[in-house]
Each structure stands twice: as structure tokens, then as C-alpha cells.
Amino acid sequence: MAMTGYVAKTADAGFVTLCRAKTGILQIVNQLIRLFVRVMKNVLYIIDVKAEEKAMLVSAQKNRILPMTDFNPKTLTASQRHERLVRIVKKAWQDADGSRLFKNTSGVAWQGNAVTGAGKVELLNPHPIYFGIPEPDKAGSGDGSGGADLIGVTVSYGECDEKFALFTAIEIKTGKSKLRANQKRFRDWIKRAGGIYFVFRECPACWNRWEPVYTDGKISYWIIPPCDNCEGRGYVEDTQK
């Protein structure tokens, strides 16, 4: 009887081991399937974006008012160059998982009792209204706040395939401009808190060769030529300290 009991326990142990092995295999297969689905979602998203861009390009070629030969990138002001790079990075960051960036316009406006007359508007009892994401260790926001040009979230996945979003801030620079002291403080705070912070600068090798695509007389997006320096993105990471 004792021997029979031992054999039964051995058989039970073997069955448990087999079940555990099958469970482990099923978990691995399940993770591979989820990974495949994520990859396919991004592939399909890229295909959709490319098809949309192609359709927009065909439409723009038919309807544009200003020919590209009349456009000289070197005549762009610093503000215009900054704005087009903001637009490019904002579009490039979004993906099928939900990563998004939003323009963080900052500044100061004034509010009060408006009095009009003689072709002008005067404010009585004016007070400032600051807007934009401010530098966190300093009161107020707007001009001089140090906030990044783009803020949003980057969606990622953990070891167990759990989905989470990381706060993301991206500063855009053109020409030889550098981070100001308050921008560095904002950057350091974001990184200490576990967020993502980048400084992107227009590609010095191809910035003056970007071609605009017009829709109804307005620039809808930009075509960036092949470039070994930026790999066709139009911008490079600035790793300044």
C-alpha cells in the first residue's frame, strides 16, 4: 500500500510539472501574439499615413497656388523655421498606441475693462494672464517660464505587457540657439521625475532643402529630402548639457 501511495504521488507531481510547463508555454505564446498584434497595428498605421500623405500630395499638386520654385527656405524668419519644425516633430511623434504631443504655447496677455475710442483700445485696471506649462519651481508661467515647446505622452509597454504613458516634453531649437537657464531647470525636473525630455534641432545638413506642399494656397506639410545626417526626419537630437 505504501508503494502504491508513492507511485500515486509521483504521478501527481509529474502531472503538476507538465501543467506548469504547458502554462509557461501558453504564456510565452500569448505574449508573442500580443507583440505581433502591436507590430501589425503600427505597420497598418504607417501604411494609412503614407496613403493619406500620397493623396494629400496629389491634391496639393493640383490645387496649390504658389509654385515651389517661388519658395526660398533661406528667406524664412527664425520664427517660421521654428514653427515648421514644431509641426514636423508633433506629427512624427504620434503613433497607433496613442503617443501624442501638443503645442505648449506660452506667453502673457492682459485683461481689464476695455475702453475703445479714437482707433485704439485701452484697458482700465489691467492685470496679466499667464498661459502655458510653467517652470515648476517658479511661480507663474508664460514668457521666461522654461516650459518646452511640445508636451504630451509617450505610450510604452512594460515587461508584463502592461500599457503605460510617460510625460514627454520636447524643446525645439533652430540655428545656434541654446537652452536658457530656466529651460535647463525644467528639463532637469522632468528627468528627475521619470519623464522624457528631448531637445531637437533642425538638421543642419538639409534644413534649407525642405520643400513645402500647398493645399488651397497654404502649406499643409513639408517634404524632406533624403539625408544621411538626419535619416530623412528633418531634425537631430541636441545633446547639449
TAJO-V744370 format. One line per field, one symbol per residue. ss: DSSP state (A for helix, B for strand, O for the rest). A space follows every 50 residues. Layout:
# TAJO-V744370
ss=???
This chain:
# TAJO-V744370
ss=OAAAAAAAAAAAAAAAAAAAAAAAAAAAAAAAAAAAAAAAAAAAAAAAAA AAAAAAAAAAAAAOOOOAAAOOAAAOOAAAAAAAAAAAAAAAAOOOOOOB BBBOOOBBBBBBBBBBBOOBBBBBBBBBBBBOOOOOOOOOOOOOOOOOOB BBBBBBBOOOOOBBBBBBBBBBBOOOOOOOAAAAAAAAAAAAOOOBBBBB BBOOOOAAAOBBBBBOOBBBBBBOOOOOOOOOOOBBBOOOO
